[in-house]
Amino acid sequence: MNAKKSPRQVTVVFDFDGTVAPDVMLSQIFDLIGINPEEFWGKTNALVAEGYDREIAYLQALCFICAGKGILLSNSTLRDIGTQQRFYAGFPEVLGRLKQMGLSRGYEVGVYVITAGLEEMVLGSTLAPYLTRCWGCRYAEGPDGAISHPMQIVTSANKVEKLYLIKRQLLEHRDTYRVNLVEPREDLIPWNNMIYVADGATDVPAFEVVRRGGGFTIAVYDPDGGPVEWSMIAGRTNLVAAADYRPGSPLDVALAESVVKAINS
């Protein structure tokens, strides 16, 4: 089914909010277009109470509030807002070092993001040039160019599906169904060539799948706040480290060592 030649690739997969960025990316939208956070989360929670899934609720709440206030928020604007994204110290520069480390050993280091946040904002950030692929939530637009309703969501459960898309190098939207037709023996990237980095309980399914498959998992936490949701994460990752990506930090060393180990496995 999958006739591609197996790539010499090590994959490093990141969550976004709380993993590579200290702030929830929505906070930038609130600040720049004047939305009250309490109003937004109140509307989101009300939709959840009506039966909406959490990710759909927050996406729809943003549409409702913008429409009610006459704010024309487009996908292009979201990408522009993403240019203001702040990252933890040393990120995304660490990715350049990891990629060079792989190239010097004849391997590509693929960088992926799987986030329940907004894909357009990730693609507008300084992380974008390093990315092999990003999956995040996306909006359709109405006739006026404003976001109108969700067209793609990412949840804690379907993060695992994205990991299989990476393993099988089925990276186009149309491949979401094809991933189910590929035999495991035809996977192009083995689990032990995958490193998964994330921060919270919503990543537990992905942590467990990667770790049990033989990959390397790292749970990160805000250096200023300390570990959170520890009871959910404990035992499901190979390492817990502060989200400091600067050269020589424990996380930087762990990432470098895990890339080398994957190449040599």
N, C-alpha and C positions, 0 to 999 in steps of 0.2 A: 504493500500500500504506500509506504513512504520510501521513495527511491533516492532521496538525497544522500550524498556521501556524508558519513559521520563527521561533524566538525570537531576540530581540536579547540574546544571552548570550555572555559570555566565560567559559570554564571553566578553573579552576585545579585541577589534579589532584595529590594528594600521596600518596606512600608514607607509612609511619608510623614504624616503628622506625628510628632513625638519620637520619630525615629531619626530622620535627617533634619527636621525642622522643629524648633521649640514651640511654635505657636500653631493653633488650628488655622488652616489656611483661610477659612471663612472670615476670620477676624479682620483680614485685610479688606474684604469686601465691605464689611460693616463700616470700617473706618473711612473708606474712600467714597462710598456712595450714601453714607448717612443712615444706615439701618441700625435700629436699636437692638443690641444682642438679646435683651430680655424679651422683647416682642418676638424676635425670630425664634428663640428656643421655646417660648410659650406656644407659638403657632405649631412648631414641629411636634411638641409633646401632645398637643390637642389632636393632631392628625394621627399620631401613633395610637392614641386612645380610641380613635375611630376605626382602627384596624390596619392602617398603613404600615408597611415595613419601615424600619427606622431610616434606611438610606433613601427610600422614596419619599418619606415624610420630609426630610430636610431639604431635598431637592425641590419638592413641590412647594414647601413653605417659602422658599426664596422666590419662586415664580409668583406666588400669590401676593407677597408683600410688595415686590417690585411693581406688579400690575396695579395694586391698590394705591401706590404712591406716585404712579406715573413715571417710574424709573425705567428707562430703556437699557436693560443689561443684556448685552450680546455675548456670544462666544468669543468674538474678537476682543471685547472689553475684558473678559475674564483672562484671556491670554496676556493682555497688557498689564493687568493687575498682578499676574504671576511674575512679572519682571521685578517686582518689589519684594519677592519672597526672601525671607531671612533663613539661614541655615545654621546648624551647630558649627562650632569652630572646626576648621579644617575640611569642611564639606562644601562643594563637591571636589575640591582639589585632590583629595585622597584617591579619587577614581582614576586620575591621570597616572598616579604612581602604580596603582594596581594593574592598569592596562599595560604600562610599560614593562612591568614585571612579567606579565604573561607573554608579551611579544618577544622579550629577550630569551624566552624558553620555547618559542614556537607555538604559543597558544594565544587565542583571542580571549579577553576577559569581557564577556557580555554583561551589560548593566541593565537591569530591569526594575521597574517600579510597579507595584500592585497596590492600589490605594482606594479606599472608599471616599477619598476626596475628589476634587475636580481635575480631570485630566488636562483640560485647557490651561489651568494655572500651572501645573507641573511643566507643560510644554512651553510655557512662557518664561520659565525660570532659568537661571544659569546652569541648572542641572541638565537641561535638554540636550546640549551638544554631546554629552557623554552617554546618552541613552541608546540602547538597542531597541527597547520597546517599553511603552508605558500603558498600563490599563488603569482607568479611573472612571468615575461617573461623568456622564456627558449629557448635554441638553440638545433637544431639537429647538428650532427657532420658528416663530410665527411669521406671518406676512410682513410685519413691521421690523423684522430682524431681531426682535427681543426673544430671550429664552422663554419657551412656552410650556414644556413638559420634559421629564426625563426620557432619554432614549437609550441610555446604557447605565447600569449600576454595577458596583462591585460590593460584595458582601464578604463576611468572614468565611462563609462556606464556599463561594465560588472563587475565592483566592486560590484554593486548591486546584480548581479547574485550570486556572491560569498557569500554575506550576507545571501541569501536564502539557499545556500548550508550549511552554518553554522547552520541556524535555523532548518534545517531538518536533520542535522548531516549526510549529504551525502558528505563525505570528500575524496573520491577516484576520480581519473580522469574520470572514466566511469560514474560517477554520474552526470556529467554535463547535460546530457539529462534527466535522471531520476528526477531531481529536478522539472521539469515541470509537472510531473505526480502525485505529492503529493498534496493532498487537504490541504488547509490552516489549517483546524482543526486538521490535523495530525502533524503539526509542533511540534518539540520536545523542542525547546527553544523559549520562547516568546520574543517579541521585548523588553519588559521591563526588560529582563535579559541580554540585550546587551548594551555595552558601546563602542562607536566608537570615535577614536582619530586620527585626521589628521590635515593638515596644510593649504590646499589651495583650489583654485577654482575648481580643477579637482575632488575634493571630495564632491562637492555640492550635486550631486545626492544621494550619500550614506548618507551624513548628513541628508538630508531631509527625506529619507525613514526611517532611524532609529528614528529620532526625532518624526516624525508624528506617528510612530508605538508605541511610548511610551518609547523608549530607551533613553539613555543619550549620548549626543554628546559634544565633547570637541575639539575646534580649538586651536592649539598651534602655537607659533611663536618663532623665534630665540630670546633669551634673549638680544643679542647684537644688533639686528636689528629692533626690534619692529614689530607690526602687519603689514602684507602685504595682499593685495587683500581683504581688509576689506569690501569694498562695495559688494563683491560677497558673503562673509561669514555671514555678519551681518543678524541676524534674523533666521539663519538656524542652529544655535548651541545653546546648553544650557549654554555654558561657553567658554570664551576665556582666555588662560593662557600662560605664558612663559614656554618654554620647559625645565624646570628644574625639574627633577624627584627625587631630593634628599629628604631624610626624612624631613618632616615638611614644605616643599615648598607648595605653593598654589595648584600646580598641583598634588602633592603627596596626599595632604589632599582630593582634589576633587575626585581622583581615589578611594581612600579608602572609602570615604563616598558613592560614587556611587555603589561600590560593596556591601556594607552593605545594602543600600537601595534596590538593586535588590534582594538580598537574602530575605529581609523582605517583599517584595511586594507580 
